Amino acid sequence: MRFIYKRPRMEDVSEELSIIMELMVSKTFVMIDLFWLCLLFTLLLFPVLATVSMSILFFCGSFALFNGIYFYFFYPYIKKS
């Protein structure tokens, strides 16, 4: 049964991998990922935070901080490539 399955060519595999890698480092994907991670981080810390307004403030602050870190450290290197 193993000999019936034809393996794909290496060029096809590398082309598909390059498409996936371009998607994974795209700015839109990173922003969506940061949004969900900050939301999850805020929901997990919700019992510690005092009020809903404090939670919203914490979410906005953490989202802004992580976006700043991304743009300062990683975005210039992606742009040059």
Secondary structure, DSSP 8 states (H G I E B T S, - for coil): -TTTS----HHHHHHHHHHHHHHHT-HHHHHHHHHHHHHHHHHHTTTTSSSHHHHHHHHHHHHHHHHHHIIIIIHHHHHH-
